[in-house]
């Protein structure tokens, strides 16, 4: 059986990547990795569902024990991907999504050369600010820091395989699903098919 696709979705907060991922999971059956973070939970967030919320000491212990596939500091907090769950999903042929920022994405690409990196953007940076302000979960300082970080992250666009502009979520979800379908059809991901077809007709 072909291994699943390790799909990395990055993009500024407010690019709508969280909503895209939610829809890929709820409507199209994708698996998503739950990250560990030292950031405080937002009012609607639950431990073990949105993130595994950790103290700095707990997080550093996970790093020391080699439990993380990648980790990075982002706007003053640690974020990281627990390794075991991701490996299990890939081995069982499932596509798995990591919704992570650029430093982590590049670490994963070094370990998994066939990981597929998608960068999501809203149609404009003005729209990005509007979405962050509308969400109302961050202070003005945090919103400013995240907009600055968005501009910095754009520098890494050439390291990504695809960009998906999130104008409407439904279209963006379809775009991501098409990318994954095409990736799964790559010859390099299906070496066993050569033997399946070879020599069958003349027997
Ligand atoms: P937020 O605080 O808005 O939930 O996430 C901030 C940033 O951290 C987002 O860009 C999000 O994709 C990223 N992020 C979430 N989980 C991880 C992770 O496990 N590793 C890395 N490197 N980034 C993450």
Boltz pocket constraint, residues with backbone or C-beta under 6 A from the ligand:
constraints:
  - pocket:
      binder: B
      contacts: [[A, 9], [A, 10], [A, 11], [A, 12], [A, 13], [A, 35], [A, 36], [A, 39], [A, 70], [A, 71], [A, 72], [A, 74], [A, 79], [A, 80], [A, 81], [A, 99], [A, 100], [A, 101], [A, 102], [A, 103], [A, 104], [A, 105]]
      max_distance: 6.0
